[in-house]
Amino acid sequence: MAKRDYYETLGVAKGAGEAELKAAFRKLAMKYHPDRNPDDKSAEVKFKEINEAYEVLKDPQKRAAYDQFGHAAFEGGGPRGPGAGFGPDFGASFADVFDDLFGEFMGQRRGPGGRSRGGDLRYNMEISLEEAFAGKAAEIRVRTPVPCEKCEATGAEPGTKPTTCATCGGAGKVRATQGFFTIERTCPSCGGTGRLVKTPCSECGGIGRVEKERTLQVTIPPGVEDGTRIRLAGEGEAGLRGGPRGDLYIFLAIRPHTLFHREGADLFCSVPVAFTTAVLGGQIEVPTITGGRAKVTLPEGTQTGRQFRLKGKGMPVLRSTQIGDLYIQVSVETPVKLSRKQRELLAEFEKSLEAKNMPNATTFEGRAKDYFRGEA
């Protein structure tokens, strides 16, 4: 009997990406898993077909060979397929499905008795620059898998118990001999758990956990930066069948500020300054990240781009007593929408200017003249 096309088996198009393949595989594997279909041989066959198809398509090299040669790529002298060298019962081991469902996909590791560590979770949180400066205590709500209370995380319906797998004797692994080699593989009957759930819990479907929304407290320390990761140990997914919990990682993103630009522990603030203040000099008042104000004295003839440093007015350094600085960047504002009287006064003022009053313009003009003479 000819094998079905692997893409057709998973119900995806030939150009499907990695994420689409994984999602399709997970959905079908959960549907046809032996624990959910006890004594259903057709489901077991379907389960193996799904696993075999995914084993090939998730591997770039195997997939390329399959796309070019089809199933012939894994027959005869071609590259060995997922079950090469073993009988049909080993063509696609249940262990591979468990690895994809609860290992690679969820970050889990199987332990004795089918217990596996729960997957780590990610929570994205956006905070303000002021909150990053001062730190804060936050409350978040996350939906995570938690141990099933009905079956006490065993996966078996109350009044029943999981039974030891007869195929592997509870070891979770079996051995197959091929020539001089003995290869140990995950047990195809129990998927490496060492036990079988004959009557899955109606609440959790035999997994031993259910999803529930939880409220958690988070402490954000002063000085965190964009992308800082905070770990809440043991607040991730509950493990399968009573396994240890994973962790919850909170990734922080800091909203852009309307006044300040941050570079490490230092803050930068661009301040427009009146033309007359820049010319004559004087004091300006600038904001600080604490919500306060600071005064900066400008000397006569302050130019656009000049920086003034306010020591210790920046951001705290995470887990340190150090504090950055605040840099005020001056931007001289040219007057607009002048009245007739103002234009006359400025024209009169311009006539009074000498070369020493405009050193940069005078120097540039001289260099430009020399350049044009050289071109001529």
C-alpha positions as CSV (number, residue, x, y, z in Angstrom):
1,M,0.0,0.0,0.0
2,A,1.5,3.3,-1.1
3,K,2.2,5.8,1.6
4,R,0.3,9.1,1.8
5,D,2.0,12.3,1.0
6,Y,3.6,13.7,4.1
7,Y,2.2,17.2,3.5
8,E,-1.3,15.7,3.0
9,T,-0.9,13.7,6.2
10,L,-0.3,16.8,8.2
11,G,-2.8,18.8,6.3
12,V,-0.4,21.6,5.2
13,A,0.7,23.1,1.9
14,K,4.1,22.1,0.5
15,G,5.5,25.6,1.2
16,A,4.4,25.5,4.9
17,G,6.8,27.1,7.3
18,E,8.2,25.7,10.5
19,A,5.6,27.2,12.8
20,E,2.7,26.0,10.6
21,L,4.1,22.5,10.5
22,K,4.5,22.4,14.3
23,A,1.0,23.7,14.9
24,A,-0.6,21.2,12.5
25,F,1.5,18.3,14.0
26,R,0.6,19.2,17.6
27,K,-3.1,19.4,16.9
28,L,-3.2,16.1,15.1
29,A,-0.9,14.3,17.6
30,M,-3.0,15.4,20.5
31,K,-6.2,14.2,18.7
32,Y,-4.8,10.7,17.9
33,H,-2.6,10.1,20.9
34,P,-3.0,6.5,22.3
35,D,-3.9,7.8,25.8
36,R,-6.9,9.5,24.3
37,N,-7.8,6.6,22.0
38,P,-7.4,3.4,24.1
39,D,-7.8,0.2,22.1
40,D,-8.2,2.1,18.9
41,K,-5.8,0.6,16.4
42,S,-6.7,3.0,13.6
43,A,-5.8,5.9,15.8
44,E,-2.5,4.3,16.7
45,V,-1.7,3.9,13.0
46,K,-2.7,7.5,12.3
47,F,-0.6,8.6,15.2
48,K,2.5,6.9,13.8
49,E,1.9,8.3,10.3
50,I,1.7,11.8,11.7
51,N,4.9,11.4,13.7
52,E,6.8,10.0,10.7
53,A,5.6,12.8,8.4
54,Y,6.7,15.5,11.0
55,E,10.0,13.8,11.6
56,V,10.9,14.2,7.9
57,L,9.4,17.7,7.3
58,K,10.8,19.4,10.4
59,D,14.4,18.5,9.3
60,P,15.6,20.7,6.4
61,Q,17.8,18.1,4.9
62,K,15.2,15.3,5.1
63,R,12.6,17.7,3.8
64,A,14.7,18.7,0.8
65,A,15.3,15.0,-0.1
66,Y,11.6,14.2,0.3
67,D,10.6,17.2,-1.9
68,Q,13.0,16.0,-4.6
69,F,12.5,12.2,-4.5
70,G,9.4,11.6,-2.4
71,H,9.2,8.5,-0.3
72,A,12.0,6.9,-2.4
73,A,14.5,9.2,-0.7
74,F,14.2,6.9,2.4
75,E,14.1,3.6,0.8
76,G,16.8,1.3,-0.6
77,G,20.1,3.1,-0.8
78,G,18.7,6.6,-0.1
79,P,19.0,8.5,3.1
80,R,17.6,6.6,6.0
81,G,14.2,7.6,7.2
82,P,12.9,8.1,10.7
83,G,12.3,4.3,11.2
84,A,15.2,2.9,9.1
85,G,16.5,-0.4,10.4
86,F,13.5,-1.2,12.6
87,G,10.3,-3.0,12.1
88,P,7.0,-1.2,11.4
89,D,6.3,-0.7,15.1
90,F,9.5,1.4,15.3
91,G,8.8,3.4,12.2
92,A,7.7,6.4,14.2
93,S,8.2,6.2,18.0
94,F,5.8,7.8,20.4
95,A,8.8,9.3,22.2
96,D,9.5,11.6,19.2
97,V,5.9,12.9,19.6
98,F,6.4,13.5,23.3
99,D,9.6,15.4,22.6
100,D,7.9,17.7,20.1
101,L,4.7,18.2,22.1
102,F,6.2,18.6,25.5
103,G,9.9,19.0,24.9
104,E,10.9,21.2,22.0
105,F,7.5,23.0,21.9
106,M,7.2,23.6,25.6
107,G,10.7,23.4,26.8
108,Q,10.1,20.3,29.0
109,R,12.2,17.4,30.0
110,R,10.8,13.9,30.8
111,G,11.7,12.4,34.2
112,P,10.9,9.1,36.0
113,G,7.3,7.9,35.9
114,G,6.4,10.1,33.0
115,R,6.8,13.3,35.0
116,S,8.3,16.1,33.1
117,R,9.2,19.7,33.9
118,G,6.7,22.3,32.8
119,G,7.6,24.7,30.1
120,D,8.9,28.2,30.7
121,L,6.6,31.0,29.8
122,R,7.2,34.6,28.6
123,Y,5.2,37.6,29.6
124,N,5.8,41.0,27.9
125,M,5.4,44.1,30.1
126,E,5.7,47.7,29.0
127,I,6.7,50.4,31.6
128,S,7.5,54.1,31.5
129,L,10.9,55.6,31.8
130,E,9.9,57.0,35.2
131,E,9.0,53.5,36.4
132,A,12.4,52.2,35.1
133,F,14.0,54.9,37.1
134,A,12.2,54.4,40.4
135,G,11.3,50.7,40.1
136,K,7.8,49.5,40.9
137,A,5.7,46.6,42.3
138,A,3.3,45.3,39.7
139,E,0.5,42.8,39.5
140,I,0.1,40.7,36.4
141,R,-2.5,38.2,35.4
142,V,-1.3,35.2,33.3
143,R,-3.1,32.1,32.1
144,T,-0.9,29.0,32.7
145,P,-1.3,25.3,33.0
146,V,-1.7,24.2,36.7
147,P,-1.9,20.8,38.3
148,C,-5.3,19.2,37.8
149,E,-7.1,19.1,41.1
150,K,-9.6,16.5,40.1
151,C,-7.0,13.7,39.4
152,E,-4.3,15.3,41.6
153,A,-2.1,15.6,38.5
154,T,-2.0,11.8,37.8
155,G,-3.9,12.1,34.5
156,A,-6.2,9.2,35.6
157,E,-9.9,9.6,36.3
158,P,-10.5,9.5,40.1
159,G,-11.1,5.9,41.2
160,T,-8.6,4.6,38.7
161,K,-4.8,4.5,38.5
162,P,-2.2,4.5,35.8
163,T,-0.9,1.0,35.0
164,T,2.7,0.0,34.4
165,C,3.4,-0.4,30.7
166,A,3.7,-4.1,29.8
167,T,5.9,-3.4,26.8
168,C,8.8,-1.8,28.7
169,G,8.0,-2.9,32.2
170,G,7.8,0.7,33.4
171,A,11.3,1.6,32.2
172,G,10.0,3.8,29.4
173,K,12.6,2.4,27.0
174,V,13.0,-0.7,24.8
175,R,15.9,-2.2,23.0
176,A,16.2,-3.3,19.4
177,T,19.1,-5.3,18.0
178,Q,20.4,-4.6,14.5
179,G,23.5,-6.6,13.5
180,F,26.2,-5.9,16.0
181,F,24.4,-2.9,17.5
182,T,21.8,-2.7,20.2
183,I,19.8,0.5,20.1
184,E,17.7,1.8,22.9
185,R,14.6,3.6,21.9
186,T,11.7,5.2,23.7
187,C,8.9,2.7,24.3
188,P,6.3,3.0,21.5
189,S,3.4,1.9,23.7
190,C,3.7,4.4,26.6
191,G,5.8,7.1,24.9
192,G,8.5,6.9,27.5
193,T,6.3,7.5,30.5
194,G,6.6,3.9,31.8
195,R,2.8,3.8,32.4
196,L,-0.5,3.8,30.6
197,V,-3.6,5.8,31.5
198,K,-6.5,3.5,30.7
199,T,-9.2,6.0,31.8
200,P,-8.0,9.6,31.3
201,C,-9.3,12.2,33.7
202,S,-12.3,14.0,32.2
203,E,-11.1,17.3,33.5
204,C,-7.5,17.3,32.0
205,G,-7.8,14.7,29.3
206,G,-5.1,12.6,30.9
207,I,-2.4,15.3,30.9
208,G,-2.6,16.0,34.6
209,R,-2.9,19.7,34.3
210,V,-5.5,22.3,33.2
211,E,-5.3,26.0,32.3
212,K,-6.1,28.6,34.8
213,E,-5.7,32.4,35.2
214,R,-3.4,33.4,38.0
215,T,-2.5,36.7,39.6
216,L,1.2,37.2,40.3
217,Q,3.2,39.9,42.1
218,V,6.3,41.3,40.3
219,T,9.0,43.6,41.7
220,I,10.8,45.7,39.1
221,P,14.1,47.0,40.5
222,P,15.3,50.6,39.7
223,G,17.6,50.9,36.7
224,V,16.1,48.2,34.4
225,E,16.7,48.7,30.7
226,D,14.7,47.9,27.6
227,G,14.8,44.1,27.2
228,T,15.6,43.4,30.8
229,R,14.4,39.9,31.7
230,I,13.0,39.1,35.2
231,R,12.7,35.4,36.2
232,L,9.9,34.2,38.5
233,A,11.1,30.7,39.4
234,G,8.4,28.0,39.5
235,E,5.7,30.3,38.1
236,G,5.6,28.8,34.6
237,E,3.7,25.8,33.4
238,A,2.9,22.9,35.7
239,G,4.8,19.7,34.7
240,L,3.1,16.7,33.1
241,R,1.6,14.2,35.6
242,G,2.9,16.0,38.7
243,G,6.3,17.1,37.3
244,P,8.0,20.3,38.6
245,R,6.8,23.7,37.3
246,G,8.7,25.7,34.8
247,D,9.7,29.4,35.2
248,L,8.0,32.6,34.1
249,Y,10.2,35.2,32.4
250,I,9.0,38.8,32.2
251,F,10.5,40.8,29.4
252,L,10.4,44.6,29.9
253,A,9.9,47.2,27.2
254,I,10.3,50.9,28.1
255,R,8.0,53.3,26.3
256,P,9.7,56.2,24.4
257,H,9.7,59.4,26.5
258,T,8.5,62.8,25.2
259,L,11.5,64.6,26.8
260,F,14.3,62.3,27.5
261,H,16.4,59.9,25.4
262,R,18.3,57.2,27.2
263,E,21.7,55.8,26.5
264,G,22.7,53.3,29.2
265,A,22.6,55.2,32.5
266,D,22.7,58.6,30.9
267,L,19.8,60.8,29.8
268,F,19.7,63.4,27.1
269,C,17.3,66.2,26.7
270,S,17.2,68.6,23.8
271,V,16.1,72.1,25.0
272,P,15.1,74.9,22.6
273,V,16.7,78.2,23.7
274,A,15.6,81.7,22.6
275,F,17.9,83.4,20.2
276,T,18.4,86.3,22.6
277,T,19.3,84.0,25.5
278,A,21.8,82.2,23.5
279,V,23.4,85.5,22.3
280,L,23.4,87.3,25.7
281,G,23.6,84.3,28.0
282,G,21.4,83.6,31.0
283,Q,19.7,80.8,32.9
284,I,17.2,78.2,31.6
285,E,15.1,75.8,33.6
286,V,15.1,72.1,32.6
287,P,13.1,69.1,33.7
288,T,14.6,66.0,35.5
289,I,13.5,62.4,35.4
290,T,12.3,62.7,39.1
291,G,9.7,65.3,38.1
292,G,11.8,68.1,39.5
293,R,13.6,71.1,37.9
294,A,17.2,72.1,37.5
295,K,18.8,75.3,36.4
296,V,21.5,75.6,33.7
297,T,23.6,78.7,33.1
298,L,24.3,79.5,29.5
299,P,27.4,81.6,28.6
300,E,27.2,84.4,26.0
301,G,27.3,83.1,22.5
302,T,26.0,79.6,23.2
303,Q,25.7,77.7,19.9
304,T,23.3,74.9,18.8
305,G,24.5,71.5,19.8
306,R,26.4,72.5,22.9
307,Q,25.9,70.1,25.8
308,F,25.7,70.9,29.5
309,R,26.2,68.0,32.0
310,L,24.1,67.7,35.2
311,K,25.9,65.1,37.2
312,G,23.9,62.4,39.0
313,K,20.6,63.4,37.3
314,G,20.4,60.4,35.0
315,M,19.3,56.8,35.5
316,P,20.4,54.4,38.3
317,V,22.6,51.5,37.3
318,L,20.8,48.2,37.9
319,R,21.8,46.6,41.2
320,S,24.4,49.3,41.9
321,T,24.7,52.6,43.8
322,Q,25.9,54.4,40.6
323,I,23.8,57.0,38.9
324,G,24.2,58.3,35.4
325,D,24.1,62.0,34.3
326,L,21.7,64.2,32.5
327,Y,23.0,66.0,29.4
328,I,21.2,69.1,28.2
329,Q,21.6,69.7,24.4
330,V,21.0,73.3,23.4
331,S,19.1,74.0,20.2
332,V,19.0,77.8,19.4
333,E,15.6,78.7,18.0
334,T,15.5,81.2,15.1
335,P,12.6,83.7,15.5
336,V,9.7,83.3,13.0
337,K,6.7,85.4,12.1
338,L,8.4,88.7,12.8
339,S,6.6,92.0,12.9
340,R,7.8,94.9,10.7
341,K,9.3,96.6,13.7
342,Q,11.2,93.5,14.6
343,R,12.6,93.0,11.1
344,E,13.8,96.6,11.0
345,L,15.5,96.2,14.4
346,L,17.2,93.0,13.2
347,A,18.3,94.6,9.9
348,E,19.8,97.4,11.9
349,F,21.5,94.9,14.2
350,E,22.9,92.9,11.3
351,K,24.5,96.0,9.8
352,S,26.4,96.5,13.1
353,L,27.9,93.0,13.1
354,E,31.6,92.6,12.5
355,A,33.7,89.6,11.5
356,K,34.6,89.0,15.1
357,N,31.0,88.7,16.1
358,M,30.5,85.8,13.6
359,P,33.8,83.8,13.8
360,N,32.4,80.5,12.4
361,A,30.6,82.1,9.5
362,T,33.7,84.3,8.7
363,T,36.0,81.3,8.8
364,F,33.8,79.3,6.5
365,E,33.4,82.1,4.0
366,G,37.1,82.5,3.8
367,R,37.6,78.7,3.1
368,A,34.8,78.7,0.5
369,K,36.5,81.6,-1.4
370,D,39.8,79.7,-1.4
371,Y,38.1,76.6,-2.7
372,F,36.4,78.4,-5.5
373,R,39.7,80.1,-6.5
374,G,41.3,76.6,-6.7
375,E,38.4,75.3,-8.9
376,A,38.9,78.3,-11.2
